[in-house]
């Protein structure tokens, strides 16, 4: 059994409503479609595994601010004492603030300082970090898998990146819309779903799975904490907090419930698509800070989404129609209730967790596009230019333990390359 119940695995069904054009009915009375046996592990179960198992020895329970003193060569003793929960108002003279771990970040420190203190138990911020990525399992056929992984920012990134460290926890397996959906839709509405409805249902499915994870038990632990006897035999007061979610752009769009490459295509900010070309300029940063262009979830946004959903069900409007798009177009929103909005009353802004992903956005994004364009230029110059490029790559020796791997004979063809291969092409 690959998913034993003793490890916390559960099989649960998810149900999504099936709207149709010109079919007027409330969402409660709309026909539904059930997807059975969705594999999930409760978030608290994964947290207990980490804090009650051997992984605990590598977890940092108290965040700290880390500074570097260039003049202190070889010095081992700390050169100043600071209060435990008070931040630096200014970095001390001769010190440079360093960043590199979740447990030394400002976000972690801010979360730690807002925790209530307990006279008998040590309070701990449990830094959840999520990754998900749909993948094909075979060269031929349609076999695929969509895993959701959980890491903890309390552990160093240098340990998390080791496959042998066992710091990666399988959280859930997100299903795709099954082929039987078309038959069920035809049964209720007499025709297959239009592309706009398939897109809508895909979003609904993603957030239905996340609602299985964001249980009432977890929300209670999120707000009021949970007492756990950890691997060291000591009781700790654990507060769960979501810090990052890594995914490619299509998945970020699904999770942040915004339009794919819409008028405001970024899941973190409200910069218009026409102004993306200013990225990296001072005017771009001024627009984000001065004009307050950061995305923030609110009750007003939730109300707009509820209004749009009434148009879909009660009036039979298209999910991408003008009536539905009217209240949502300004910020490129979509008519899907975000599962993370259940934490809105407790100050959680889900837009902030979708951090940049170098693997998808640079190595498989910008750099891959640039390399393809460079190869096209070489093809325009003649076949000898491409052959010279391949020859040079073949002459590059391996370096380090898996840092630079040997290139195959036809690097310019880019046949079945992984992200690490594009990274190697860039580094040499």
N, C-alpha and C positions, 0 to 999 in steps of 0.2 A: 504494500500500500504506500504510494508515494505521498499521499496527503492524509496522514493518520489523525484521528480526532484527538489523540493524546498530545499532539503538537498544536492543537487549537484550530485545526482546519474544520471548516463548516461548509455545507452545501445548502445554499439558499436560493429561492426564486426571486426574480425581479419582474415587475409588471409595469408596462408602459401603455398609455392611452393612444388610441388610433383615430386621430381626426381625419376629416376628408373635406374636399372643396364643396361648398354649398350645402353641407350637412350641419344643421343647426341643432345643437344639444349642449347641455352643460358638460363640463369635463368629468363630473362624477358619473354621468349617465353614458358617456362615450364607451364604445367597445374597447376591450383591452387585449393585450398580447402578453403571454407569460413565457419567460425564458427560465428554464429550470436548471438546477444544479450549478449555480455560479459558485466557484471556489473562492472563499475568503478566509482570512484569519483576523479575528478582532484586534484592533490596535492595542488594547491593553494586554492581550495575550503575547504579542510580539515584545512589548515593553517589559513584561515580566520575564520573558526568556532572556533578554539582554541584561537586566539588572539582577536576576537571580541565578545567572549562569556564569561560566568562566569569563565571558566577555566583560563582565563588570570590572575586572582588574585593570582594564585599559580605558575606563570611562572617567572623565573629569567631572566631578560633582559640583565644583565651584568655579565659575568663570573668573577670568582675571584680565587685566590690561597689561600687555606686554610691550616693553620699551627696550630699545637698543642704545647702549652707550658706546660710541665708537672709540672713545679714549680709554675705556676700561679693558685693556688687552689682558687676557688671562685671569681676570678678577672673578672670583667665585662667590663672594659675599654680596648681598644686596646693599646698595648705597643709600637707601632711604626707606623710611617706614610710612605706610599710608593706612587710613581707616579701611576696614574690610569692605564696606559697601559704598564708599564715596568715590566718585570718579575724579580724575584729574580735571581741575578747572582749566589748567594749561599744562602742557607737557613741560616737566622740569627742564631747566637749562642743561644743555649737553645731551639730552635724551631725544630719541626719535621713536615715535609710535610705530609699532610693527603690526601687520595683519597677516593672517594666513590660516587661522583655524576658526571654526564656529565658536568655540569656547573662549576665544580672545576677541571676539567681535563686539562692536557696539550694541548690536541687536540683542546678543546674549546677555550683555551686562545690563541693558535696559530692562529686559524681561526679568532678570534676577532681582533687580532693585525693587520691582513692583510686587514681588511675592510677599505675602504676609509672613512674619517671623513666628516661630514656634519656640517656646522656652525649653522643650525637651527633645524635639526632633529637628534634624538638619533638613532644610528645604533645598530641593534640587529642581532645576529646569531640565526637562527631558526634551532635547532638541530633535524633533522628527525631521528627517530629510527623505523625500520621495523621488523615485525615478520610475518612468514607464516608457515603453517603446514597443510598438507592434512589430513583429518580425515573422518572416517566412521560415518554415522548418525544412523545406526541401526545394531543390532546383526545379523539379517538376511537380505539378499538382497545386492544390490550393491550401495545403496544410499550413496553419499559421498559429501564432501564440501571441498573447498580449499581456505580459506579466507586469505587475506593479511591485516594485522593490522598496524596502524601507531600510535606511541607515540611521545612525544616531550621531548628531554633531558633537556629542560629548566625547567621541572617540577621534583620535588624530586622523587626518586624511592620509597620512603615510601608512597607517595600519589598515584603513578602510580599503585602500586600493589593492591590497594583497588578496588574491583569491583564496590563499591558504589561511587567511585570518578569520574567515567565517563571520565577518561583520555585516554581511548582506542578508537581509531577512525577506523571504518571499511573502508578500502581503496579500495579494489577490491575483486572480487571472480574469481579465476583463473580456467578456464575450463580444463577438461581432454580431451584427444583425443576421440571424439565420435565414436560409432560403425559404423556410416555411412561413416566414412573415408575409411574403407575397400571396400565398394561398389563403392565409387567415384574413388578410386585408381584403382580398377579392370576395371572400365569404361574407364579410360585413358590408362592403361598399360596392361590390359589383365590378370593380376594376382595380388594377395594381396601383400601388402608390406612386405618385409623381416624384421626380428627383428632389424637389423642395421638401416633400414630406419625409423622404428617406434621410435627408440631412438632418431634419428636425428630430426624427426618431433615434438617429445615432447619438445626438447630443443627450436626448432623454435617457438613453441606455447608460451612457457613461456616468451621468449623475445619479441614476438609480443605483448603480453599483457602489458609488461613494456613500450614498445614504445607508447602505448596509453596514458600512464601516463606521460611520458617525452615529453610533448608537446612543441611546439615552444614558447608558452606563458610562460611556466614554465622555460625553458632554459633562456629566456630573463630576467625573474625575478631572476634566479640563478646568472646570470652574473652582471646585472645592478641594482638589488634589486627591491623592490616594496614598495610603500608608502601605509600604511594602518592606518586608524583611529581605534585604539584599544579600548578595553572595558573601558579604563580609560578616553576616550575622547581626547586623545593626538595622534598626527600623529607620526608614527615611520617608520624608514627605515629598512625593513626586508630583510635579505640575507639568502636564504635557503641553508642548507648544510646537506649532508648525513653523519651520524656518524656510525651507526651500522645496521646490518641486522642479525637477529637471526633466525636460521632454523636448521633442522637436516641435517646430512651429505648428503643424496641424493639430498636434495633441494639446498644445498650449491654448489654441483657439477653442478646442472642445471644452477644456477645463475652465477657462476664464469666461466662457459663454460670450464671445464676441465674434464678429463676422471675419471670415477668412479674407485677408487682404482688403478689408473694408476701408472706409474713410479714415478711421483711426485704427490702423492695423496692429499696434503694439498692445500686448496684454498688460503692460505696466503703466503706460502713459497715454495721454490724449493728443499727442502730436499728430497733425494731419499728414496724410500720405504725401501731399505735395511738398511738405517741409522736411521729409526724411533726408533729402539731399544735403541738409544743413547739419547732419549728424557730425559731432566732433567740433563744431564751431562754438564760439562764445554765445552767439545769438540763440543757438539751440539750447544751451544750458540756461540762459536767461529766460527763455520761454517756459522751461520746465519749472524753474524755481519762482520767478517773478509772477508768472501768469498762473501758477499752481496747476500745472498740466498733469499731475500724477493721478492715476486712477484710484479712486477710493470707493469702496462699497458703501451703500447707504440704504435707508428705508425708502427714499425717493426712487432709487433705481429699482428696488424690489417692487414698488407700486407700479412703475411703468411696465415691468415685465408681466405683472398680473393683468394689467389692462390689455396688453397685447395678446395674452393667452385667451382672454375672453373673446377677443375678435376671432381667434382661430376656431374655438369650439362653439360659442354661442351664435356667431354670425357666419361661420363657414368660410372665413377668409384664408387665403394662402399664407403660409408662414413667412414667405418673402414678398407678400403683397404690400400695397401702399398703405392700407389701414394698419396693418401690423407693424410695418416699418416706420410709420410716422413718429411715434413717441420714442423709438429706439435708435433712429438713424444718426442723431447728433453724435453719439458716442460709440456707434457701430456695435450696439448690443443685439442680442438675439432673444427670442421669446422662450427661454429655458430657465427654470428655477435652478440657480446654482446650489449644489449640495452644501458648499462651504458657508452659505449664508445663514445656516443654522447657528453659526458662531458669531454672527454680527452683533447680537446684544452684548457680547462679552469683549467687544473691541477688536475682533479679528478682521483684518482686511486681506481677503484671499488674493487680490491682485499682486500684492507685494511678494508673494512666495515664488512667483514664476521668474526665476533668475536666468540670466544668459547661459546658454549651453554651448561651450566651445566646440564640442564634438559635432553637434548638428549644425550650428550656426556658422562655424568657421571652417573646420576641417572638411565637413561634408557640404558646406554651403559656399561661403565666399571663396575660399582657396580652391575648392574643386572647380568652381565656375571659371576662376582665373586660369587654372592649369589647362582646362579644356580649351579656353580661348587661345592660350599660348601655343598649344599643339596645333590648332587650326592655322595659326600664323605660319608655323613651320611647314605644314602641308602646302600652304600657298607658295612658300619659297622653294619647294621641291622635295622629293622623297629623300634626298641625301641629308637634308636637315633633320628630318625625323629619325633617320638611322643614326646620325651622330648623337642625338639626344639619348637614344636607347643605349648606344655604346658607352656613353659617359656614365649612365646610371648603372650599367653592368659592372663597371670598373670600381664602383664604390664598395669598399669592404664593410663587413659587419662591424658594429660598434656597440660595446656594452652588452649587458644581459637583456637582449630583446629591445634595446633602444633603437638601433638601426638594423633592420634585417636586410638580407640580400635581395636585390631586385631581380625580377625575372627578365627574360630576354626582350620583352616588348612592353616597357613601362608606359609608353605613349598610348598604347591601346586601352589601358586602364580596365583590364578584364577582371571582374569580380574582386575589386579592391575594397578592403575594409577601411574604416576611418583612420586606423593606425598607419595604413599604407600611404594614405594621402599626407599624413603628418610627416612620414619619412621622406616623401617626395619634396616636401617643403623644406625640411631641415637640411637636406644635402644640396 
